[in-house]
């Protein structure tokens, strides 16, 4: 498939380009990619190198995203590509997000993705979920697919870390029906550990809440972020007390493998805390 020229970038001089899609604002030299690994400088032009590249595709229960209050009981076609603009040491899908050089990749056009979604209607499919890796680094492919999915009367769902600049997400959101945003914690130290900052994620959630259905997930990791759940829940309640909040149990994975899973008693304590502020709180992986 021909590579697609990327959106949201500018020349940085001397043949370099500056990506404007996410808050990293990577300045990218010739034949190099940004931190995400998928936006590449070719002769002073930024290309979306992962456009049409699919590493994973499956028909999932929509609750697996997790989305508990958006078409419950239905299925959704889930697709993933490769790359990520975070560096989570506990990544659950690191084989396609962070160590993807050997990942098996198939090429799809937006038209083919739409055909797959339409054919799956007989299996109670409600649309497409862009998930598995960080989908928004493949912004152009998502936007092109989303237009066709919307024309087919189906739903577009983002499962994302929310680390995107406000201008591109505002452009995309009118085509999006639901999002689940993974909020890592509620302070800069927690976000520095994964290679980001908190404020852009909060802005993305606020923007999404105005235009589509929103659910939020936090992976509870002992000694890392369990003390931040109350602050997250309080902030979400000020936005809307009915926002579904998913507390997901940590299991050792990737580069954090020398510890135990989050004890169930911590998960239940976090559940009780979050319920003080929010009407819909759920435990996952437990």
Order of alpha helices (4+ residues) and beta strands (2+ residues): beta-beta-beta-beta-beta-beta-beta-beta-beta-alpha-beta-alpha-beta-alpha-beta-alpha-beta-alpha-alpha-beta-alpha-beta-alpha-beta
